[in-house]
Amino acid sequence: MKYRKLGKNGPEISVIGFGSWAIGGGGWASAWGSQDDQLSIDSVRAALDAGVNFYDTAAVYGLGHSEEVIGQALKSDRDKVILATKCGLVWNEDKEVSRSGLYESILREADASLRRLGTNYIDLYQMHWPAEDAPAEQTMQAMDKLVQDGKVRYVGVSNYDVPLLEKSLTVRHVDSLQPPYSILRPAIEKDILPYCQENGIGVVAYSPLTSGLLSGNYTYDTKFEDDDWRSRNKAHIGEGLRSNVDRAEKLKAIAARFDITLPQLAIAYVLAHPALTSALVGVRKPSHILSVLAAVDVELDEATLAEIRNIAIA
């Protein structure tokens, strides 16, 4: 495993991180179908043994269940890992989810996450999505309060654009941004990644395999279960799926030249950008993360990177 510093002030984290959305299990806030908790714990332990020290979850994943499973799996090794979770998506007694960045709401969420994770501090606390009820500055004030109180070590945001990052930075330094980034979703290369690099903000990319489209396992006939969000996503159904399968086949040819798999190529591409700190791999079983670890040793030259970009926009 290799490690990189998270922004200008953060800790050293593994360049491949453990993504735990699916570990939340079925339901709206997980949307990946059912999941076996013991298999999830086995996956966490396998990643830890392989040198992965960065584990990312969120309160909303399974409405708290992902945090509980991650906390249980890492309890005996808490001091060896960088544990990240997210706030800003809250739910009511009817399990209806909404966004909130209000000061008091963020403080309440942190306490609830600490209980579910079974720890007295969160290494990286991230605002999950831009709030609908509070300005970014208020959210950052709450985050800064949590740091002052010793409940949080570092502060991050997810799915923010440059203007929101600028507003956040007027309150305190933002240690990291978690955006979607992959061969098939390169938009942040234009403005967001250069901004983060210039301002010492670490970048943890989620969905480097574009929710399975770069797994190499999809065909024109791939179908998803009704409780899987991909069954309603344009990129995963119909003509969108066909176009992405065609792109994946072309990318497989490049991967073959390096004697690696398509997922390994996809992660190597993301990690090749100088602004990147880590790529999150969504995990449901040990093989999901163990099979991509070789990507950390893949070096892609500029000609290959350009070839990959041309396939992505074709």
Residue pairs with C-beta under 8 A, 6 or more apart in sequence:
1 14
1 15
1 16
1 50
1 51
1 52
1 53
1 293
1 296
2 14
2 15
2 296
3 12
3 13
3 14
3 15
3 53
4 12
4 13
4 15
4 202
4 276
4 277
4 278
5 11
5 12
5 202
5 277
6 12
6 13
6 82
6 124
6 154
6 175
6 176
6 202
6 204
6 277
6 278
7 173
7 174
7 175
7 176
7 196
7 200
7 201
7 202
7 277
8 173
8 200
9 154
9 173
9 175
9 200
10 124
10 154
10 175
10 176
10 202
10 277
11 82
11 123
11 153
11 154
13 53
13 54
13 82
13 204
13 277
13 278
14 51
14 52
14 53
14 54
14 278
15 271
15 276
15 277
15 278
15 279
15 296
16 52
16 54
16 267
16 278
16 279
16 281
16 289
16 292
16 293
16 295
16 296
17 52
17 54
17 55
17 56
17 204
17 278
17 279
17 280
17 281
18 43
18 44
18 47
18 52
18 54
18 55
18 56
18 280
18 281
18 283
18 289
19 56
19 206
19 280
19 281
19 282
19 283
20 40
20 55
20 56
20 57
20 61
20 66
20 69
20 70
20 282
20 283
21 30
21 32
21 57
21 58
21 61
21 66
21 282
22 30
22 32
22 35
22 282
22 283
22 284
23 30
23 35
23 40
23 43
23 57
23 61
23 62
23 65
23 66
23 69
23 70
23 283
23 284
24 30
24 32
24 35
24 61
24 62
24 63
24 65
24 66
25 34
25 35
25 37
25 62
25 65
25 66
26 32
26 33
26 34
26 35
26 62
26 227
27 62
27 63
27 95
27 227
28 95
28 97
29 60
29 61
29 62
29 63
29 89
29 91
29 95
29 97
30 61
30 62
30 65
30 66
31 227
31 228
31 229
32 228
32 229
32 284
33 225
33 227
33 228
35 284
37 69
39 284
39 285
40 69
40 73
40 283
40 284
41 69
41 72
41 73
42 285
42 286
43 283
43 284
43 285
43 286
43 288
43 289
44 55
44 69
44 70
44 73
44 74
44 283
45 73
46 286
46 289
46 290
47 55
47 283
47 286
47 289
47 290
48 74
48 77
48 80
48 81
50 289
50 290
50 293
52 289
53 80
53 81
53 82
54 81
54 82
54 84
54 204
54 278
55 70
55 74
55 81
55 82
55 83
55 84
56 84
56 85
56 124
56 178
56 204
56 206
56 280
57 66
57 67
57 70
57 84
57 85
57 86
58 66
58 67
58 85
58 86
58 89
58 126
58 128
59 67
59 85
59 86
59 87
59 89
59 90
59 109
59 112
59 113
59 116
59 128
60 86
60 89
60 90
60 91
60 97
60 128
61 67
63 91
63 95
64 112
64 116
67 85
67 113
67 116
67 117
68 116
68 117
70 83
70 117
71 116
71 117
71 118
71 119
72 118
74 81
74 83
75 118
78 119
81 123
82 123
82 124
83 117
83 119
83 122
83 123
83 124
84 122
84 123
84 124
84 125
84 126
84 156
84 204
85 113
85 117
85 122
85 124
85 125
85 126
86 125
86 126
86 127
86 128
86 158
86 178
87 106
87 109
87 110
87 113
87 125
87 126
87 127
87 128
88 99
88 100
88 101
88 106
88 109
88 127
88 128
88 129
88 131
88 139
89 97
89 98
89 99
89 100
89 128
89 129
90 97
90 98
90 99
90 100
90 105
90 109
91 97
91 98
92 98
98 132
99 128
99 129
99 130
99 131
99 132
99 133
100 106
100 131
100 132
100 133
100 134
101 127
101 130
101 131
101 132
101 133
101 134
101 135
101 136
101 138
101 139
101 142
102 131
102 133
102 134
102 138
102 142
103 134
103 138
103 139
103 141
103 142
103 145
104 142
105 142
106 127
106 139
106 142
106 143
106 146
107 142
107 145
107 146
110 122
110 125
110 146
110 151
110 152
111 151
113 122
113 125
114 120
114 121
114 122
114 151
120 151
121 150
121 151
121 152
121 153
122 146
122 151
122 152
122 153
123 152
123 153
123 154
124 152
124 153
124 154
124 155
124 156
124 175
124 176
125 143
125 146
125 152
125 154
125 155
125 156
126 155
126 156
126 157
126 158
126 176
126 178
127 139
127 143
127 156
127 157
127 158
127 160
128 158
128 159
129 158
129 159
130 136
130 159
130 160
130 164
131 139
135 167
136 160
136 164
136 167
136 168
137 167
137 168
137 170
137 171
139 168
140 155
140 168
140 171
140 172
140 174
141 171
143 152
143 155
143 172
144 155
144 171
144 172
146 152
146 155
147 153
147 154
147 155
147 172
154 175
154 176
155 172
155 173
155 174
155 175
156 174
156 175
156 176
156 177
156 178
156 202
156 204
157 164
157 165
157 168
157 174
157 176
157 177
157 178
158 177
158 178
158 179
158 206
159 178
159 179
159 180
160 168
160 177
160 179
161 192
162 191
162 192
162 195
165 174
165 177
165 192
165 195
165 196
165 199
165 201
168 174
169 199
173 200
174 199
174 201
175 201
175 202
176 201
176 202
176 203
176 204
176 277
177 192
177 196
177 201
177 202
177 203
177 204
178 203
178 204
178 205
178 206
178 280
179 188
179 192
179 203
179 205
179 206
180 188
180 205
180 206
180 207
181 188
181 193
181 203
181 205
181 206
181 207
181 208
181 270
181 276
182 205
182 207
182 208
182 209
182 210
182 214
182 266
182 269
182 270
183 210
183 214
183 251
183 266
183 269
183 270
183 308
183 309
183 311
183 312
184 210
184 213
184 214
184 235
184 244
184 247
184 312
185 207
185 210
186 309
186 312
189 273
193 203
193 273
193 275
193 276
194 275
195 201
196 202
196 203
196 275
197 274
197 275
202 277
202 278
203 275
203 276
203 277
204 277
204 278
204 279
204 280
205 270
205 276
205 278
205 279
205 280
206 280
207 280
207 282
208 214
208 266
208 267
208 269
208 270
208 279
208 280
208 281
209 215
209 263
209 266
209 267
209 281
209 282
210 235
210 244
210 266
211 230
211 233
211 235
211 236
211 282
212 218
212 230
212 236
213 235
213 236
213 244
213 248
214 248
214 251
214 262
214 263
214 265
214 266
215 262
215 263
216 248
216 252
216 261
216 262
216 263
218 241
218 244
218 245
218 248
219 245
220 241
220 242
220 245
222 236
222 241
222 245
223 231
224 230
224 231
224 236
224 237
225 231
230 236
230 237
231 237
233 240
234 240
235 241
235 244
236 244
247 311
247 312
247 314
248 262
250 311
250 314
251 262
251 265
251 266
251 308
251 311
252 262
254 265
254 304
254 307
254 308
254 311
255 261
255 262
255 264
255 265
258 265
258 298
258 300
260 268
260 294
260 295
260 298
261 291
261 292
263 291
263 292
263 295
264 291
264 292
264 294
264 295
264 298
265 295
265 298
265 300
265 308
266 295
267 279
267 281
267 292
267 295
268 295
268 298
268 299
268 300
269 300
269 305
269 308
270 276
270 279
271 279
271 295
271 296
272 299
272 300
272 305
279 295
281 288
281 289
281 292
282 288
283 289
300 308
